[in-house]
């Protein structure tokens, strides 16, 4: 043995003598098994189970709001689809009397405005959707 190995052996023995690990007896085993039984009781008994975590509650609210949003969107889409293709016409006068006259927009101008705004909104929605994809993130990183 060289000098370095002798020193390492002495240090190892010294550390081994300084560390006093408690003896594990039946009390330790009983405590471990009691903890395991308590955890199993929580998992199997809903009355004892802990309250759901914050992430679980947030995901529930997210699912609820998403379902409300989907329902509203489908309702509006169905209304406009039936109105467009089914001949349903919503009444213009809803029983509200206003003391002033509404401006008259020619039908040609209204059709042109709707066509242009529809294309602009469609392109904006498409750009937003693409920007949230991995390809869109790469494109944004190039420009930023």
C-alpha positions in Angstrom: 0.0 0.0 0.0 1.2 3.4 -0.8 0.8 6.4 1.4 -2.3 7.8 -0.3 -4.2 4.5 0.2 -3.2 4.3 3.9 -4.5 7.9 4.4 -7.8 7.0 2.6 -8.2 3.8 4.7 -7.7 5.8 8.0 -10.2 8.5 6.8 -12.7 5.8 6.0 -12.3 4.1 9.4 -12.6 7.5 11.1 -15.8 8.4 9.3 -17.2 5.0 9.9 -16.6 5.4 13.7 -18.1 8.8 13.7 -21.4 7.8 12.0 -23.7 6.1 14.4 -26.8 4.8 12.6 -29.7 3.9 14.9 -30.6 0.3 15.1 -33.7 -0.5 13.3 -36.0 -2.6 15.4 -39.7 -3.6 15.4 -40.8 -0.1 16.5 -39.4 1.3 13.2 -41.1 -1.4 11.2 -44.4 -0.8 13.0 -44.2 3.0 12.3 -43.5 2.4 8.6 -46.4 0.0 8.2 -48.7 2.3 10.1 -47.8 5.1 7.6 -48.4 2.8 4.7 -51.8 1.8 6.1 -52.8 5.4 6.6 -51.9 6.3 3.0 -53.9 3.3 1.7 -56.8 4.3 3.8 -56.7 7.8 2.3 -56.6 6.4 -1.2 -59.5 4.0 -0.7 -61.8 6.0 1.6 -63.1 9.2 -0.2 -64.2 10.7 3.2 -60.6 10.6 4.4 -59.0 11.6 1.1 -57.5 15.0 0.9 -59.1 17.9 -1.1 -58.2 18.0 -4.8 -55.1 19.9 -5.6 -55.2 23.4 -7.1 -54.2 22.1 -10.5 -57.1 19.6 -10.5 -59.6 22.3 -9.6 -58.2 24.7 -12.2 -58.4 22.0 -14.9 -62.1 21.4 -13.9 -62.9 25.1 -14.3 -61.0 25.2 -17.5 -63.1 22.3 -18.8 -66.3 24.0 -17.7 -65.5 27.3 -19.3 -64.4 25.5 -22.5 -67.6 23.6 -22.7 -69.6 26.8 -22.2 -67.6 28.5 -24.9 -68.1 25.5 -27.3 -71.8 25.5 -26.6 -72.2 29.3 -27.3 -70.0 29.0 -30.4 -72.1 26.1 -31.8 -75.3 27.9 -31.0 -74.2 31.1 -32.8 -72.9 29.1 -35.8 -76.2 27.1 -36.0 -78.2 30.3 -35.8 -76.3 32.0 -38.6 -76.3 28.8 -40.7 -80.0 28.4 -40.3 -80.6 32.1 -41.0 -78.4 32.0 -44.1 -79.5 28.7 -45.6 -82.9 28.1 -44.0 -84.6 31.4 -44.8 -85.0 32.4 -41.1 -85.1 36.1 -40.8 -84.6 37.8 -37.4 -87.0 40.8 -36.9 -85.3 44.1 -37.3 -87.7 46.1 -35.1 -87.5 44.5 -31.7 -90.1 46.9 -30.2 -87.5 49.6 -29.4 -88.5 53.1 -30.5 -85.6 55.4 -30.9 -86.2 59.2 -31.3 -83.7 59.5 -34.2 -83.5 57.8 -37.6 -80.9 55.2 -38.3 -78.5 56.0 -41.2 -79.2 54.1 -44.4 -76.3 52.1 -45.8 -76.7 51.0 -49.4 -76.8 47.2 -49.9 -73.8 47.2 -52.2 -71.7 49.0 -49.6 -72.8 46.7 -46.8 -72.0 43.7 -48.9 -68.6 45.1 -49.8 -67.8 45.9 -46.1 -68.9 42.4 -45.0 -66.8 40.8 -47.7 -63.7 42.8 -46.8 -64.1 42.4 -43.0 -64.7 38.7 -43.4 -61.5 38.2 -45.3 -59.5 40.4 -42.9 -60.9 38.5 -39.8 -60.3 35.2 -41.5 -56.7 36.0 -42.3 -56.2 37.3 -38.8 -57.6 34.1 -37.3 -55.5 32.0 -39.6 -52.4 34.0 -38.7 -53.1 33.6 -35.0 -53.6 29.8 -35.4 -50.4 29.4 -37.4 -48.5 31.5 -34.9 -49.3 29.0 -32.1 -47.9 26.0 -34.0 -44.2 25.0 -33.8 -43.7 26.5 -37.3 -45.2 29.8 -36.2 -42.9 29.9 -33.1 -39.9 29.4 -35.4 -41.0 32.2 -37.7 -41.6 34.5 -34.7 -38.1 33.7 -33.3 -36.6 34.8 -36.6 -38.3 38.2 -36.5 -37.8 38.9 -32.8 
